[in-house]
Structure formats: C-alpha cells, structure tokens
Amino acid sequence: MAKKKLALFLAGIMLMGSLSFPVWAADDTLNSVDLAAFADPGMNYRPGVRWWWPGGAVDEDTLKKEIDYLAENGFGYVEINPFQVSTILEGDEDKVTSIYTPEFYQLLETAVSYCEEKGITVDLNMGSGWNANSGDVTYDESMGNMTLGRNTVTAAEAKETIEIPAAERSSFYVGDAAKGEWENSSVKLQGILVAELTGENGTDFVEGEGTFGPKPSYEEVYNADGSVCKSYDTQVVLNPDNSYFIEADDAQIQDGKLVLSDDIKNKLSDDKNYEIVAMYYIPSGGKGIDCAEDWYVVDHMDAEKVADYMNDWLGNENLSAILEKHQNVRAAFNDSYEFYSDIYYTEDMEELAKDCENNGLGYDFSKYLPTIYKQYSAAPYYMGLGTTDTYLTYTTNDDEKARITYDYNTLINKKFQEGMAAFQKGANDSGLLYRQEAYNPPIDTIGSAQYIDIPETEQSDEYNLIRTSSGAHLYGKNYVTCEQFTLGCTPLANSLEQMKIGYDIMATSGVNNFFYHGYMYEYGVDSEEYGEMGWAPFPSIGINMTDRNTLSGYFSEMNAYAARVNYLMQQGTVSKDVAYYMPFNGRLSETDAVKTMNTDGIAWDAINDSSIVAENTTVQDGQIVVNNGNMEYDALVVEAASVPEATMEKIAELAENGANIIFYGSTPEKQPGYCDGNYAEADAKTAEAAQKAVENGAVVAATTEDFSAALEEKTLPEVSYEDNENIRFIRRTLDDGSELVYIRNISAEDNTITVDVSEEYGNCYFLDQSNGKVYAAEKQEDGKITFTMDASNDRLSGMGGDGVNSMAIALLCEKGDAALDESAVSEGTPKCLGQTESADTREVTVNSLTVGDKTYTENVVGKWNSDDFQNGELKNSDKTGVYTGTVTIDALGDGQKAVLTLSDVYTAASIKVNGTDVGNLLYAPWTLDITDAVKEGENTIEISVTPRKYNAIHADAATEELIDTGFAGTATVEIQ
C-alpha cells in the first residue's frame, strides 16, 4: 500500500470528525406525519438484511431471484458480505476464493444494478467476514500487538552491560489455540523497563473455566519451536518510584545490549533485584472472522494503515466503476470490533504514551505500558480467553490497578478514534457513508458517533441500544441502525412475536432502522454437505430470513410493521429531558436513577465526558445546549462516584451559568485516573469542583424520593406519563412543533397508562403501526389521556430468560389547534389498547385438522411436538395445518362487531371465515375483527397455522428438545 505523511494526515482526518456529514434519512422533510407515507412507507424506511455470499460462488440468475424475493417482501437494504465457506462444494474452489477479482466484481455489478432497479439500497462490507480485511493488507499492516522479554538481575548485574531479553511468544502465537503469526523481521524493540522488584507477588495464574471449556493459566511463554521458554506463575510487583523506561533509540541501548547511565545506576539499591523488561511491538498477524483465507485485518488503531486500506479497496478500478455508475450504494460497513491479540496495541502507542501534552493523561505513561501486558486478552469477550491479570504491576491495590488501566484505555480510545476518522474519510472521499458498530474494546462508545456517519448497535438490550443512539443524538446523527436478532436467537425457532418485540424495543431505545441477521445465499441446498437448508454461516444463532423459512410468507407484513415504526422514528428530531452521565468505557444499566427516570416519564440520553467538556456545550435560557445545539436538555444527572476532574470542573461551570445539575446519591469524591501516582491530589480537585457545583445551585438527591422531586422541579417534558415502572417511551419533535411519542408496555399484564400532555398541544391521535391506521385519542378535561395497553410476551423464543414483554403504540400530539382530516381518522381504537369485554362470547368448535393430504378428526387441538398428540405423527412436520371449526352467531345489531380471539397459537395463523380471507394473526393481541365476513347462523372458521421449521430439520432431536408447534388453545368469537 502507498504510504503518506502521518502527521499531516492525522491532522486532516481528526478535523473531519468535527464536521457535519450527510445522514441517511427520508427524502422528503415533512411538517408533520404524512399519513400515506406512514401507512405504506417507502423502501428507504424498510428494514435491511445481512446478505451473506459464499465467497464468489454465486451466479447472476440466483442473485436476481433472491433480490426479487427481498423486494417483494419489503426489504429495503442489503449488506453484502462475501464469507469464507466451511465446506466448499466440489468444483467451487476457485469461485469461493475469487473475492475482489474482476469476476467477483462483475457479479457484484449485477447485484447492485438489479437492486437499484428494485429500489434496494446496498451497503458493502469491508472485506470478507469481519473486521475490515482484504488480500491487500500485508502482515505488517495487520492489527498490532505487544510482546515482552524479561530477565531478573541483581543491582550489581544491572550496573554492568545487560543483555536485552529476547521477545517471548505467547500462546496467541503458539499451540492449538494460536491465531497470530510471528515473523522475526517485524519484531521491533520499543523500549526497556528497568524496575525494582519489591519482593511481593500479586495474582497467581491458574487454570480456570472459559466460555467453551477449561481455560489455561497462560503462565507459559514459548520458543520459536513451540517449546516452553519460561513460566510466569504469579504476578510480579514493581516499585514505581525506582523504575525507568528507556526508549529504543536511547544511547544507553547499543548492539542488543543495555548500559545504564550513571544517573540511573546511582539510584539502584544494592540489596534489591531488578526486572529487565524489553517491550516489543509486533504485528498480530490476526485474520478476520469467517473471512477469506489468509486475509489480514488492517490495524484499526493506525490511521495511516486504515487510509491505505480504504484507498486500495475503494480505489480498485472495478469497484470504482460500480460506485460511479450506481446511486444505490450507500455505505461502507465494518462490524463490531472483535479482534484477536494479546492486548490492544499499535506501533506508535509508545509515542502517544510519552506525549504528555496530547495523550489525554498529562504525564508520561511509557513505564506503565509493559505492566499492562496480558496474554490473549484482546479477544472477543464471548470467547472467554485471556489472563485474569497483568504479569507485572506497580500495585496490588485493586483501585490503583483500575486507575492505571483507565489511563491505558484513554490511549486506546485515542488510537481507535483516529482509525475511525480514517475509515470515515476514506468512505466519504469515495462518496459513501461510514457505518460502524463501535464497541468491545475500551473506547468511548458514545463519542465514537462523532466519527461515524451511521452509528450501529447490536442485539436487543435496551441500554446498549440507548448508549449508541445517545451518541448519535449528541453528534447530530439522526439515523441509527442495529444488527438485530443475533445472539439469543436460534434460526428457524424464532417467532414473529419476537421480531415484533424487537422492532418496538429498538424504537423506544432510539434506533430507527436495522438489519436482520440475516439472509444466506442459496448455496448447497439439499446437498450432502449441507442438507435441506443449505449453507449457513451462522447455523446456531440469528434468524433465517430466506424463503426456506416456513414463516417467510408473513415477512412482508412484518416488514411493513417495522417500516412504519422506522418512518415515525425518523421524523423530526429526538426530544429529551435529561442527559445522564455515563463514564468513559462505562455501560448503562437500570440503576436507581435510571429506574426512577423510566418510572417518572422522563426521556433521557446518556452523555459522555467529551460532550460535557466541549467548548460549544453551553447554557442558554436554563437549557444545557450540547455540541453546538445538537441536543438540548433540561437537566444533567450524575450518579457516578468517580468523574474526571475536567468534566467536574465543566459541570460546576454549567451550574454557575444556570444549568440544572442533579447529583444522585452524593457528589463524586474522586476521578478515575492514576495520574502517575498523584491521584489523591486530582481526587481532591474533583471533590472540590463537585462542591462548587452544589454552591452554584446543583442539587444533591440522596434518595429516590428526593430524585423524583428534583426531576419534577427541574424538567418540563412536553409529553410524559404518570408514574409507571412498566413503561418505556421516546419522543420526537416534528417540524411543525407537534410531538410524536412511541410508548411501550413492558409488563406481563395489561397496563393502564395516563399520558400527561402539555396544554400547548391540542388534538391527539394514535398511530397504529400494525395496520397503518389512525385513531382519535380522547383527552380528558385536565389534558390527560388514559388508556389500557395489552401485554405481549415473546413466550416462544424469548430474547433471554423467560421471554421479553412488550406492546407498543404511537401517539401524535398536534401543536395548537392543528387537526387531521376527519376522513383519515378511523373509528374505534387500536386493538392493542384493550378492547371492550363482552359477556356474549361464543366458543368455536374445532372439528378437524388437515395437514397435507391427511385429515384428523379426534383430539385435534394440542401441541404437535408432543408424543401424545396424534401418536407423534406431526412432531417434525413443517406443513401448515388447517383447523376447521364452526360457531353460531345471532344477527348483529347496529354498531356491533364480531371479534375472533385465539390462544396458544404456535406460531402464526391465517384466518378464513365462510371461505373469505379476513387476515392474519402473527403476534399479540391475538384478536381479529371478522364482522364483515360473518353471517347469522352457523359460520365456518378456518385457522391455518404455520409451524416453525425447527422441528423438521431436527428430526433426530429428543421430544423435549423440540419447540412448540400447532394450535393448543381456544378460539372464541366475542360480540361487542
């Protein structure tokens, strides 16, 4: 790859992080909700899907067939990722490995062109599998690593010529678990630590239990031939006051030997031993996950290498021609940071460590770097790898260890931010956006949004979603995506209710589009190698969105629901009451303060240190205006016990200027850094600044009751709700000043909700995302809106534990006297808002069940996966079962309606009444208005139940391992 002048380059790309980049949003900015667009959103609001290719083993006809399917079923985006294939079908060897060849780009051209014809937007994965990789990345450009060489000497020996210890290989490079590559020519000495041994020992390194079985002690280091070189079975404690880091280019290091200066020699204690620690940089040689063979992951912490990677990839003449020709290629995508290495390190980390003015620490961190070293610690968290502690330490005090680690993480964050800025610039220079999942390493997960055009998160944990969306809000990014239905999901076992609940969780957490995980190209279907379902890069996690899923006939309806939610959540701008402080490299959870805000109807974002201390974060008319107006908040809440000194000083300044500051519990008494051992002084300054904030008007809320009172006094939500611990919501302010609210019931029971609407809002309407209809929301004289929302539970394939509870509805509060046209407003209420109970309930008598060409007439209601149901004949069936029943109904009076209710449906049902299709039941509430199809007298009800595919492809599984299929409940008709 071509090289550049790093200093000038870094200056340029880091400046880019403060500029405004385009976001992917609606084509038309509306003053209020466009009801036609809400009912039938365009392709740009439709969800996306990860489209995994088996390398280059695809053909044009199949690509077009799959694109037709995606377009017909309401998928608006594809993310194309050519994977490595575990078992290559005979004759496909060259095709699978043809990624980024002219032949591959011709196939990509076909896909992009046909997607453009069908209105589908394309994102391109960076390389094969993940993270960003390609055949152009050399070993020396791969992710970096640190390695050490160690010897123990006496003071007398240290005063003589010292042999520099050779670099020692970790288990990352040696043995069955090795994932790195070692090339001696690339090992670079960066410095030598000469440190006095205290004689104390710290942590013992012993075997443990990892995610996938026994975890080694990692006490051994190795020679080139794989034999054990040394064993470090316990942590060694060093004296920080008699330790010296000597840089590799220092005159004390000559020809592989170290001769200490007289100044250092005079400081050595004759009765002490010293650890001589040579610190080396070496490329990790780490490959991508599921990537093309022998493709290295580029060093994401080295901006120059990232820039070269982007130039080589996007500058390829074949890819450049595609980008120039087509307008539907939107973004370059990089998946969640999941690297393999011993520690997060890069070649110029030592340079940053000693740069007191620019490293964010204010002191030289060089001598601490070797004490950070572990084996295999920079591996994906779910692998459960790595040592539990460092091999060297200056302290056995856990608090001090954490402080040193915090300072090291500050350096890591700076290097990753430089890398992200380089990725962004490379993408933008080629007319693309940069989409990134930025988490796992110790980085500012909120602040990363500054360098990402489309911030992306993953999974369904609401607090992880809020963390990413908060960053987007703070840095002016309206569009937030999510990799959804991954861990915790089992392909072909997922229910449609699980999908619907996932949509709603994302919406109230600030995510407004997403990618299913995912869609695999039709490869090896019905082959000996892969079986009926064909190749799957993730056979045990995720969700199968192909037409081979028995539920695929309902995907269009599900995607319409998701698109309506996305449409609503992209309108206007997000509206929040509180900024909740999240420490650097922290995480969000339901703390006491968070639970209170959720209960009290307070809309909140998480806020990071960088946004607080930014010069353009100010106070205007009592509002905290963040990052030059990207967000405004009524109050800042601090629940943390430790806050950086600079952050606390800025908080005190904001309080002095009239900002509402609330400390929950008590004021912070310390800051998180080590400060070269001078942390007590820095702690005192933080505590002093906190007290100054209180003197300037900040409130200390010692209890949840105090906190609730402070929130009531200091915040003025436009729309909120009365105390309810089972509600989540999000607000957006539309361009005409109206408020759009998405409300979610997380209770396992029906939930009565009272919404408080400010008097400046007049007419209110429910927008039902399940059908695209609008209903009037009745306001009481006091301006409140009270309704009961049904419960919904992902009881079939829950996203953790016993499932997730969630039911949702949107509420539009029009500003002033504005009103929707009466013709656009439907009669009644959304069916999720508690329909009127009726004493006139008729049970449907289910007489038969037809599956395929066989009809059952005895004991037809029950779970198919039971040995006792029809002698186990349907345990592994994936065919739709048609239940036929009858119910007698009297003539309906004026205004009366007939509502069908089902229970225990596994997992989706299509309904006919007297031969007329009346709709589908895919998720709670399991009710359907069948008024228009019923007649006086006997009515025939057909309930076609679609089972999930899981049991059919697990024919050898024990009965107790199968999932529920069939119809095991009741069918009733209520006359309302």
SULWOMO-V535487 format. One record per backbone hydrogen bond with DSSP energy under -0.5 kcal/mol. CO is the residue of the C=O (numbers start at 1). NH is the residue of the N-H. If there is no record, write none. Layout:
BEGIN
{{CO | NH} {CO | NH}}
END
This chain:
BEGIN
{{4 | 6} {5 | 9} {6 | 10} {7 | 11} {8 | 12} {9 | 13} {10 | 14} {11 | 15} {12 | 16} {13 | 17} {15 | 18} {16 | 19} {19 | 21} {23 | 25} {27 | 29} {28 | 30} {30 | 735} {31 | 736} {33 | 35} {34 | 38} {35 | 39} {36 | 40} {38 | 41} {42 | 45} {43 | 46} {47 | 76} {47 | 77} {48 | 516} {49 | 51} {49 | 79} {50 | 52} {50 | 519} {51 | 53} {51 | 81} {52 | 521} {53 | 55} {53 | 83} {54 | 57} {56 | 58} {59 | 63} {60 | 64} {61 | 65} {62 | 66} {63 | 67} {64 | 68} {65 | 69} {66 | 70} {67 | 71} {68 | 72} {69 | 73} {70 | 75} {71 | 74} {74 | 76} {76 | 121} {77 | 49} {78 | 80} {78 | 123} {79 | 51} {79 | 81} {80 | 125} {81 | 53} {81 | 83} {89 | 92} {92 | 96} {93 | 97} {95 | 56} {95 | 98} {98 | 101} {98 | 104} {101 | 105} {102 | 106} {103 | 107} {104 | 108} {105 | 109} {106 | 110} {107 | 111} {108 | 112} {109 | 113} {110 | 114} {111 | 115} {112 | 116} {113 | 117} {114 | 118} {115 | 119} {115 | 120} {116 | 119} {121 | 78} {122 | 330} {122 | 331} {123 | 80} {123 | 125} {124 | 333} {125 | 127} {126 | 133} {130 | 289} {132 | 298} {134 | 137} {134 | 296} {136 | 138} {138 | 141} {139 | 142} {141 | 299} {143 | 284} {143 | 285} {145 | 282} {147 | 280} {148 | 168} {149 | 278} {151 | 276} {153 | 274} {154 | 158} {155 | 159} {157 | 160} {162 | 258} {169 | 222} {170 | 173} {170 | 174} {172 | 179} {172 | 180} {175 | 178} {181 | 183} {183 | 186} {184 | 187} {188 | 281} {190 | 248} {191 | 279} {192 | 194} {192 | 246} {193 | 195} {193 | 277} {194 | 244} {195 | 275} {196 | 239} {200 | 237} {203 | 235} {204 | 206} {208 | 210} {208 | 215} {210 | 213} {213 | 210} {215 | 208} {219 | 232} {221 | 229} {221 | 230} {222 | 169} {223 | 226} {227 | 223} {230 | 221} {231 | 233} {233 | 205} {235 | 202} {236 | 393} {237 | 198} {237 | 199} {238 | 240} {239 | 196} {239 | 242} {240 | 243} {242 | 196} {244 | 194} {244 | 246} {245 | 247} {246 | 192} {247 | 250} {250 | 253} {252 | 254} {252 | 259} {254 | 257} {256 | 164} {257 | 254} {258 | 162} {258 | 260} {261 | 265} {262 | 266} {264 | 267} {264 | 268} {265 | 268} {269 | 272} {272 | 155} {273 | 197} {274 | 153} {274 | 276} {275 | 195} {275 | 277} {276 | 151} {276 | 278} {277 | 193} {277 | 279} {278 | 149} {278 | 280} {279 | 190} {279 | 191} {280 | 147} {281 | 188} {282 | 145} {284 | 181} {286 | 297} {288 | 290} {288 | 291} {289 | 130} {290 | 84} {292 | 295} {294 | 296} {295 | 288} {296 | 134} {297 | 143} {298 | 300} {299 | 302} {301 | 303} {302 | 306} {303 | 307} {304 | 308} {305 | 309} {306 | 310} {307 | 311} {308 | 312} {309 | 313} {310 | 314} {311 | 315} {313 | 316} {316 | 320} {317 | 321} {318 | 322} {319 | 323} {320 | 324} {321 | 325} {322 | 326} {328 | 122} {328 | 330} {330 | 433} {331 | 124} {331 | 333} {332 | 435} {333 | 126} {334 | 437} {336 | 338} {341 | 378} {342 | 377} {342 | 378} {343 | 345} {346 | 349} {348 | 352} {349 | 353} {350 | 354} {351 | 355} {352 | 355} {353 | 365} {354 | 356} {355 | 358} {355 | 359} {356 | 362} {363 | 365} {365 | 368} {365 | 369} {366 | 369} {366 | 370} {368 | 371} {369 | 372} {369 | 373} {370 | 373} {373 | 391} {375 | 387} {377 | 379} {380 | 383} {381 | 384} {391 | 236} {393 | 238} {396 | 398} {397 | 401} {398 | 402} {399 | 403} {400 | 404} {401 | 405} {402 | 406} {403 | 407} {403 | 674} {404 | 408} {405 | 409} {406 | 410} {407 | 411} {408 | 412} {409 | 413} {410 | 414} {411 | 415} {412 | 416} {413 | 417} {414 | 418} {415 | 419} {416 | 420} {417 | 421} {418 | 422} {419 | 423} {420 | 424} {421 | 425} {422 | 426} {423 | 427} {424 | 428} {425 | 429} {426 | 430} {427 | 430} {427 | 432} {428 | 431} {433 | 332} {433 | 435} {434 | 453} {434 | 454} {435 | 334} {436 | 438} {436 | 456} {437 | 337} {437 | 439} {439 | 337} {439 | 441} {441 | 443} {443 | 445} {444 | 448} {446 | 449} {447 | 450} {448 | 451} {449 | 452} {454 | 436} {455 | 481} {456 | 438} {457 | 483} {460 | 462} {461 | 464} {461 | 465} {462 | 466} {463 | 467} {464 | 468} {465 | 469} {466 | 470} {467 | 471} {468 | 472} {469 | 473} {470 | 474} {471 | 475} {472 | 477} {473 | 476} {476 | 478} {478 | 480} {479 | 455} {480 | 512} {480 | 513} {481 | 457} {482 | 484} {482 | 515} {483 | 459} {484 | 517} {486 | 489} {486 | 542} {489 | 491} {489 | 542} {490 | 493} {490 | 494} {492 | 950} {495 | 499} {496 | 500} {497 | 501} {498 | 502} {499 | 503} {500 | 504} {501 | 505} {502 | 506} {503 | 507} {504 | 508} {505 | 509} {506 | 509} {506 | 511} {507 | 510} {514 | 48} {515 | 484} {516 | 50} {516 | 518} {517 | 543} {518 | 545} {519 | 52} {521 | 523} {523 | 535} {524 | 527} {527 | 531} {531 | 526} {531 | 527} {531 | 534} {536 | 539} {543 | 545} {546 | 549} {549 | 552} {550 | 553} {551 | 554} {552 | 555} {554 | 558} {555 | 559} {556 | 560} {557 | 561} {558 | 562} {559 | 563} {560 | 564} {561 | 565} {562 | 566} {563 | 567} {564 | 568} {565 | 569} {566 | 570} {567 | 570} {567 | 571} {568 | 571} {573 | 733} {575 | 731} {577 | 634} {577 | 635} {578 | 580} {578 | 605} {579 | 581} {579 | 637} {580 | 607} {581 | 583} {583 | 586} {589 | 591} {591 | 595} {592 | 596} {593 | 597} {594 | 598} {595 | 599} {596 | 600} {597 | 601} {597 | 602} {598 | 601} {599 | 724} {601 | 603} {603 | 577} {603 | 578} {605 | 580} {607 | 582} {608 | 612} {609 | 613} {610 | 614} {614 | 617} {616 | 618} {616 | 628} {618 | 625} {620 | 623} {622 | 660} {623 | 620} {623 | 625} {624 | 626} {624 | 633} {625 | 618} {626 | 629} {626 | 630} {626 | 631} {627 | 630} {631 | 626} {633 | 624} {634 | 660} {635 | 579} {636 | 662} {637 | 581} {637 | 639} {638 | 664} {641 | 669} {641 | 670} {644 | 648} {645 | 649} {646 | 650} {647 | 651} {648 | 652} {649 | 653} {650 | 654} {651 | 655} {652 | 656} {653 | 657} {654 | 659} {655 | 658} {659 | 661} {660 | 636} {661 | 699} {662 | 638} {662 | 664} {663 | 665} {663 | 701} {664 | 666} {670 | 643} {674 | 677} {674 | 679} {675 | 678} {678 | 682} {679 | 683} {680 | 684} {681 | 685} {682 | 686} {683 | 687} {684 | 688} {685 | 689} {686 | 690} {687 | 691} {688 | 692} {689 | 693} {690 | 694} {691 | 695} {692 | 696} {693 | 698} {694 | 697} {699 | 663} {699 | 701} {700 | 702} {701 | 665} {703 | 707} {704 | 708} {705 | 709} {706 | 710} {707 | 711} {708 | 712} {709 | 713} {710 | 714} {711 | 715} {718 | 758} {720 | 756} {724 | 727} {726 | 746} {726 | 747} {728 | 744} {730 | 742} {731 | 575} {732 | 734} {732 | 740} {733 | 573} {734 | 737} {738 | 734} {739 | 741} {739 | 813} {740 | 732} {741 | 743} {741 | 811} {742 | 730} {743 | 809} {744 | 728} {744 | 746} {745 | 807} {747 | 792} {751 | 753} {751 | 789} {753 | 755} {753 | 787} {754 | 722} {755 | 757} {755 | 785} {756 | 720} {758 | 761} {760 | 816} {763 | 814} {764 | 777} {765 | 812} {766 | 768} {766 | 775} {767 | 769} {767 | 810} {768 | 771} {768 | 772} {768 | 773} {773 | 768} {774 | 826} {775 | 766} {776 | 778} {780 | 783} {783 | 757} {784 | 780} {785 | 755} {787 | 753} {787 | 789} {789 | 751} {792 | 806} {793 | 795} {794 | 798} {798 | 800} {800 | 803} {804 | 794} {807 | 745} {809 | 743} {810 | 767} {811 | 741} {811 | 813} {812 | 765} {812 | 814} {813 | 739} {814 | 762} {815 | 818} {818 | 763} {821 | 824} {822 | 825} {824 | 826} {826 | 776} {830 | 833} {832 | 790} {839 | 841} {840 | 975} {842 | 973} {844 | 846} {845 | 847} {845 | 886} {848 | 884} {849 | 851} {849 | 856} {850 | 882} {851 | 854} {854 | 851} {856 | 849} {860 | 862} {862 | 967} {863 | 866} {866 | 869} {868 | 870} {868 | 871} {869 | 872} {869 | 874} {870 | 873} {872 | 875} {874 | 877} {880 | 852} {881 | 883} {881 | 945} {882 | 850} {883 | 943} {884 | 847} {884 | 848} {885 | 941} {886 | 845} {887 | 939} {889 | 937} {893 | 896} {897 | 899} {897 | 976} {898 | 900} {898 | 930} {898 | 931} {899 | 974} {900 | 928} {901 | 972} {903 | 969} {904 | 968} {904 | 969} {906 | 966} {908 | 946} {909 | 921} {910 | 944} {911 | 918} {911 | 919} {912 | 942} {913 | 916} {916 | 913} {919 | 911} {920 | 922} {921 | 909} {925 | 927} {926 | 902} {928 | 900} {928 | 930} {930 | 933} {930 | 934} {931 | 934} {937 | 889} {939 | 887} {939 | 941} {940 | 914} {940 | 942} {941 | 885} {941 | 943} {942 | 912} {942 | 944} {943 | 883} {943 | 945} {944 | 910} {944 | 946} {945 | 881} {945 | 947} {946 | 908} {949 | 952} {949 | 953} {950 | 953} {951 | 954} {954 | 957} {958 | 961} {958 | 962} {959 | 962} {965 | 864} {966 | 906} {967 | 862} {970 | 903} {971 | 844} {972 | 901} {973 | 842} {974 | 899} {974 | 976}}
END
